[in-house]
Each structure stands twice: as structure tokens, then as C-alpha cells.
Amino acid sequence: MATVSASLALSSADLTSNGLVLNTTTNLKKAGLARTNLDNTTGIARKSTTSTDQYTIFHADEFTADKAHKVYLKNTSRVASEFFTVSLDDEVMGRLYAGDFAFFPWSATDGVKAAFTVTFANTWAENDTAVFDGVTITLGSTETTAAMVDLVVAAKYPNFTVVETSASVATFTAKDSNDLSLIEEGAASDDYVVTTAGNGTGTVARTVAPVASANDIKITPSVATTMTLEHAVLYEL
Amino acid sequence: MPTTTATLTLNTSEFSGGGSISKSTTLRKAGTATGIDQFTGVSRVYQATAANDISVVAAGSYADAQAGKVYIKNSTPDTNTAYLLVEMASNVILGRLYPGDWMFLPTDGTTDIKVSTSAANMYYEFGVFHEG
């Protein structure tokens, strides 16, 4: 296990009448009884921004919730007036001015990812199509519902994962809880579009309503000229 | 004006390309070269029983849009798994500070910061550098 120590030194000769000297060090460990060392890191990376839009630096969905993750952020700007507003999703934490850094724990609480099923029935004919998430499945020959499910599950979707729930049912799950799109239900869904010359049907039913994560780490630059944030997460699986 | 320096050091020899990084910053008022000149001091608190929503930064006590910094540490001896849950505003969970863990976070005076202790007999400390 990796040993990572994090130290903070706060010092001032004139902030208070007797000066300030505060030094603290901790070895970063995992949550829970074992308390073994944290052993994963994103590495220190940099993000340059060129607008005053809000940027998501870390998606909570990509980390295990309620662990002992630690986040490091630093504003590399040398212009005193330039700052990043750091937010925990919609909650503003504070401003990182030029040269400032932050180091804090992060629970990475997940949201709820949307899910729906498609139940295939009857017989699918040659050239029938199923279109979803920018992916089109076109049949080369007549297929059973089971074969149709196999084809649907074998496809790669940019924003959803899909598994076979039964011989006639495929279950789609959003990759990101912040994808709040509600897939239209029924056999004539405008979102999961089935076109058939035969009697094949694909009926959509929503199974999980999405809830956006409220725990993404976001930054908003104060200026539209180039600013650079240095960042890292030390985390556990 | 006072000069207050904060230095973060992360040290490991076990990640490839590891070693040490050290970053220092001088705590300054928002958008200026003037040093932060107010400090709450470091409070140390013993919490005999688990408690929720203990105020560390009450946003209403500070001016908005400032370059404050808050320091919080779970100083409970490292003999158990008691953690300090750090929350923003209306109980939006930021993260958990396990025994010995500390944090250093900007605060702009618009969001409350609270902690909850997960067990009895916990210690924690905190201090706020601010502009008033």
C-alpha cells in the first residue's frame, strides 16, 4: 500500500500578537475499520479555461461514495484579481484566488442513474431498425426476439450501458446521473425508435427515475482569458 | 498588513514519478496583494456525544465575496473510525475527515460550513482566516 502524507503549515509572525505556527501531518488512509493507506490517485493534472462558464472537474459518479477521498486544487494564476469559484455542485464553497490552494475530503455522493427496459416481441424482419442514442441496429435477416436482444446488447451506446435482463428484455442504464432525460415510454417511443416492416415490437418502460448528483466538484473562472487550475484526487475504490 | 503563509506538502515515494510536491501561498484579501488580517484563532472542541450540524463557518457572520480560508482537523486519536462529516449549507455533504485528517478550504462568506461527529468522545479543531 502506498504511503501518502499530507502536511499543512500555517505561519505568520504578525497576524496575532504571539505569532502563528501550526503544523499538522496525516497519512492518507482509507475509510473504515482497516484504515489502510489510500492507494489510488488521478495524478496531478491541469485544466485551462477560456470562458467564464462553469466546468465540472470531478464527477462524483466516477468515484465510490462515502470513502476517504481527498481533493487538491490550486489556482496557478499570477494575477491577483483572478479567481476560480469552487462549488460542490450548486453550493459555492469559496474562491481560490491567484496562487491559492485547497485540500479537502470528498464523499463523492452519487446521484441515481436513469434506467429503462425495452421488451421485444414477435418477429423482426430484414431491414427493420432500432435506433437509440445515435446507434442504429439494422437487421440483415429475419430474427427472433432473443436474437434482437442479443444485437441490442452487443451494441455500444455513448451515454448508456445495456444488459440482457431476459431473452426478450434489454435494460439500459445511463452512464451519468446528471443525464436527466426521461425516455418516452410505450411501443411508439420517440426516443427508442423501432421501425419494422413485420410485426416486431419494442416496448419501452422506465424503471429508475434519475436524480442528479449533488456532489460534483465544479469551478467557475472569474475571467474569460486563459486561467489554469491544477487538480488531483487521492481516492479509494 | 500581516503576512500569513500556508504550505501544503504531499509526499509519497510509492507512486511512479512520486516524491514530494509542496505548494505555498500567502493569504491575501480578495483580488488584492493585501494580507488577510483577521483570524478566529484555532478552537479545539471535545464532543462527548455524537452531534449533528455544529457550525464552523456561519456565513452570516462574514462579508460576502471574500477570500477567507477555513482549517478543520479531526484530532480524535487514531484508535477508531470516528469521522467528522463536513457539510455545506443545508446538509450537502462535502466529505469525511477521519482521525488525523485535516482540510484547508476557501470560504467566501456565502455558505455555512458545519460538521457532525459520528461517535462519542471526539475531538476536532478549526480556525477561519477572514476579511471581516
Interface residues (C-beta under 8 A of the other chain):
Chain A: A2 T3 V4 S5 A6 S7 L8 A9 L10 S11 S12 A13 D14 L15 T16 L20 L22 T24 T26 N27 L28 K29 A31 G32 L33 R35 T41 I44 D66 K67 A68 H69 K70 V71 Y72 K74 A80 S81 F83 T85 V86 L88 D89 E91 V92 M93 G94 R95 L96 Y97 G99 D100 F101 A102 F103 F104 P105 W106 S107 T109 A214 N215 L234
Chain B: P2 T3 T4 T5 A6 T7 L8 T9 L10 N11 T12 S13 E14 F15 I21 K23 T25 T26 R28 A30 G31 T32 A33 G35 I36 D37 F39 G41 V42 A65 Q66 A67 G68 K69 Y71 K73 D78 T81 Y83 V86 M88 A89 V92 I93 L94 G95 R96 L97 Y98 G100 D101 W102 M103 F104 L105 P106 T107 D108 T110 T111 G127
